[in-house]
């Protein structure tokens, strides 16, 4: 009589199965951790690239306006009647302001360039002289808006006007600082008033140093994710030239 064949059942024991599950779980954790880390890094890179693009646009706008700044001599002369000064200003009027621990400067200026906002006006009808302002303002939810104001026609008040158009350039600017430099002077000024005769440079035999030789602008922007970008750039406005050149404009 033949002996019965014993069938051996092959498979995983409970211990082997648990070890396998632990190993697989560890591998999946590593894979997912790497994936989320890569995803976060990719999102951060995208945020920084967007901030850089926004910063380039803001710098371009500010540069072009500052380089077109002019002092209107005849316009300023029109403010005196019967020895009464109506307080009008021309050139650059920069005010040093802060919001909390952040800079929130304000700048008003006359620019000799075509209008940016009044596109419906034919180019031939553009007076090529406008008021421009840059400033930070708070929303109802205490968020900041970086705005540019443009007034098509000039009036005695360089800070406001009935035909002003205000555009919000950015919702990400958290700090805006401008420093002003006089001709052949290393010390920076936090404020500038072209009507202030103390800022005139008599050593150059000019009628007045109405427009600064250059400015340094510091912009800080931050998105909702907390990514920050700081840009510091200098604008050479009216460099020193021969002693018979005055940086002012007489209206035609």
C-alpha angles and dihedrals in degrees: 000000000000120000113247115253113244113225113216113210111222120202146104121304118224090254093052091049092051092049091050091050091050091051093047090047092051091050092049090048091053092047094048092045090053091046094052091044090052091046092051091047091049091049090050092051090051091050092050092048091052091049091050092051091049091048092052091053093049092048092050093052094047093045094051094048094047093048089053094051115130138179112229106215098183091044089056091047088057090065094071116082122154088351091298118131115207092202096249120162136201138181109031126346109185123181125197111226138162136198109203107311093338131091116247104175124178125214130187122183146162112241130198099214142090120286119268098197106035096072093152091068117089115247092240090058094051109110089209089224119097143156115246129185135182122197147141120246132182124242123222087265091053092254116139127243122196107216140187120207123199126187115195096207128040122244134170092269109071090185099060145012143179093244097044118139117202122200126188104229097183143001092199104066110111099167133030122180132170127187123190130216128202124214111285092356123120096192114095122223121217092208136034132197115176090201091059107102091200087075093056118114106223092171090074092055089236126138090243146333090237096154120047117245089235146339137218116221124197118193126181121189130182130184129214091269091060096252110149134200127185121196124188116186136164126222120204101212110169110358121201111271135159117335093249095060118096122191099222135100129230112210117237 
